[in-house]
Amino acid sequence: MGKTIRGTIFVVDDNIDTDQIIPAEYLTLVPSKPDEYEKLGSYAMAGLPDRYGKFIPEGEMKTPYPIIVAGENFGCGSSREHAPIALGAAGVQAVIAQSYARIFFRNCSATGELYPIESVERLCAQFKTGQEVTIDLETNQLINHTLGHTYDLNPLGEVGPVIDAGGIFAYARQTGMIAAR
């Protein structure tokens, strides 16, 4: 992979569910239509409680936070693929959480929208929204530039190349599992 992601973080805690990531009222948007994909992204994290602050600034379509740091069970709730798609459409490149709902993790790889990375320790209790970090996917490390510390991350494993390819179907085409278009 040899990839790094750098940017400011948005911090949430445990049990952020798919209704908080993308409220059901926006599920009528069709992600395969470019204008609706962009609009879907503008509603990402719209269901969060006010205590977290704004993920998408008023009047904007994208978030200034390409990285989300979360606690346990991120993406719990329904099996909707719209959740990782909305985050990707909003400009999120990675979520670092202690753990994920299995279906959310699976939907991240299926869609290729973002990297679902597991932290070794509970980072959401140590980090604050707006801090600057770098994720090194090759060394499985997270550098918090604001705090001046480096943290270990669990490797992505076999899901990494699938996300790099842009999702399960792109990966299958790339590796010859299915015919190219």
C-alpha positions in Angstrom: 0.0 0.0 0.0 2.6 2.6 1.1 -0.2 5.1 1.7 -0.5 7.9 4.3 -3.5 10.0 5.1 -3.0 13.3 6.9 -5.6 15.7 8.2 -7.7 17.0 11.1 -9.8 14.6 13.1 -13.4 14.5 14.2 -13.8 12.6 17.5 -16.8 10.6 18.7 -17.2 8.0 21.3 -18.9 4.6 21.5 -21.9 3.1 19.6 -22.2 5.6 16.8 -24.9 4.0 14.8 -25.9 4.2 11.1 -28.8 6.5 11.9 -26.4 9.0 13.4 -24.0 8.5 10.4 -26.8 9.0 7.8 -30.3 9.5 9.1 -33.0 7.4 7.4 -34.7 10.5 5.8 -31.8 10.8 3.4 -31.8 7.2 2.2 -33.9 8.1 -0.8 -30.7 9.7 -2.4 -29.2 7.4 -4.9 -25.4 7.2 -4.5 -24.8 6.1 -8.1 -26.1 9.5 -9.3 -23.2 12.0 -8.9 -25.3 15.0 -7.7 -27.1 12.8 -5.2 -23.8 11.2 -4.1 -22.5 14.7 -3.2 -25.8 15.6 -1.5 -25.7 12.4 0.5 -22.2 13.4 1.7 -23.5 16.7 2.9 -25.8 14.9 5.4 -23.0 12.7 6.8 -23.1 12.6 10.6 -26.3 14.7 10.7 -27.8 12.5 13.3 -25.2 13.0 15.9 -26.1 14.7 19.2 -25.2 18.4 19.3 -22.4 17.8 21.9 -20.1 16.7 19.0 -20.4 19.9 17.1 -20.8 20.2 13.3 -19.2 17.6 11.1 -20.2 19.4 7.9 -20.0 23.2 8.3 -23.1 25.2 7.6 -23.5 25.8 3.9 -20.8 23.3 2.9 -21.0 20.0 1.1 -17.8 18.4 2.5 -16.3 18.0 5.9 -12.9 19.5 7.0 -12.2 16.2 8.8 -10.9 13.5 6.5 -10.4 11.2 9.6 -12.8 10.2 12.3 -11.6 8.8 15.6 -14.2 6.7 17.5 -14.6 4.3 20.4 -16.2 0.9 20.3 -18.9 -0.5 18.0 -18.7 2.2 15.3 -21.4 1.7 12.6 -23.8 -0.4 14.6 -27.4 -0.4 13.7 -28.8 -1.2 10.3 -26.9 -2.8 7.4 -27.2 0.2 5.1 -24.3 0.7 2.7 -25.3 4.4 2.7 -23.3 4.9 5.9 -19.8 4.4 4.6 -20.9 5.9 1.2 -22.1 9.1 2.9 -18.8 9.4 4.9 -16.8 8.9 1.7 -18.9 11.4 -0.2 -18.3 13.9 2.6 -14.5 13.5 2.2 -13.7 11.0 4.9 -10.8 8.8 4.0 -10.5 6.7 7.2 -12.2 5.9 10.5 -10.0 4.8 13.4 -12.1 3.0 16.0 -11.6 0.5 18.8 -14.1 -1.8 17.1 -16.7 -1.8 14.4 -20.1 -3.3 13.8 -19.2 -6.2 11.5 -21.6 -5.1 8.7 -20.2 -1.6 8.7 -16.7 -2.9 8.3 -17.9 -5.2 5.5 -19.6 -2.3 3.8 -16.5 -0.2 3.9 -14.6 -2.9 2.0 -17.5 -3.6 -0.4 -17.9 0.0 -1.4 -14.2 1.0 -1.2 -15.2 4.4 0.3 -12.9 4.5 3.3 -10.5 2.6 5.5 -11.9 1.1 8.7 -8.9 0.9 10.9 -8.9 -0.5 14.4 -6.9 1.2 17.1 -4.8 -0.8 19.6 -5.9 1.5 22.5 -8.8 3.8 23.2 -7.9 7.0 21.3 -11.2 8.7 21.5 -10.6 9.4 25.2 -7.2 11.0 24.5 -7.9 12.9 21.2 -9.9 16.1 20.5 -11.7 17.2 17.4 -9.4 19.4 15.3 -6.1 17.8 16.1 -3.8 17.1 13.2 -2.8 13.5 12.6 -1.1 11.2 10.0 -2.1 7.6 9.4 0.7 5.4 7.9 -1.0 2.4 6.4 2.3 0.7 5.7 3.7 0.9 9.3 0.2 0.7 10.9 0.9 3.8 13.0 -1.0 7.0 13.8 1.0 10.1 14.5 -0.9 12.8 16.5 1.1 15.9 15.5 -0.8 18.1 18.0 0.1 15.8 21.0 3.5 14.7 19.6 2.8 11.0 20.1 2.7 7.9 17.9 0.1 5.2 18.3 0.0 1.6 17.0 -2.9 0.5 14.8 -4.1 -2.9 13.9 -3.2 -3.9 10.3 -6.0 -3.8 7.7 -5.0 -7.2 6.4 -6.6 -8.6 3.3 -9.3 -5.8 3.2 -6.6 -3.2 2.4 -6.1 -4.1 -1.3 -9.9 -4.3 -1.7 -10.3 -0.8 -0.5 -7.3 0.4 -2.5 -8.9 -1.0 -5.6 -12.1 0.9 -4.9 -14.3 -1.8 -3.6 -15.1 -5.5 -4.0 -16.2 -5.4 -7.7 -13.3 -3.2 -8.7 -10.9 -5.6 -6.9 -12.5 -8.6 -8.6 -12.0 -7.0 -12.0 -8.5 -5.9 -11.1 -7.5 -9.4 -10.1 -9.3 -11.2 -12.9 -11.9 -12.8 -10.7 -14.6 -11.3 -13.0 -14.3 -9.8 -16.5 -13.4 -6.2 -16.9 -16.1 -3.9 -18.2 
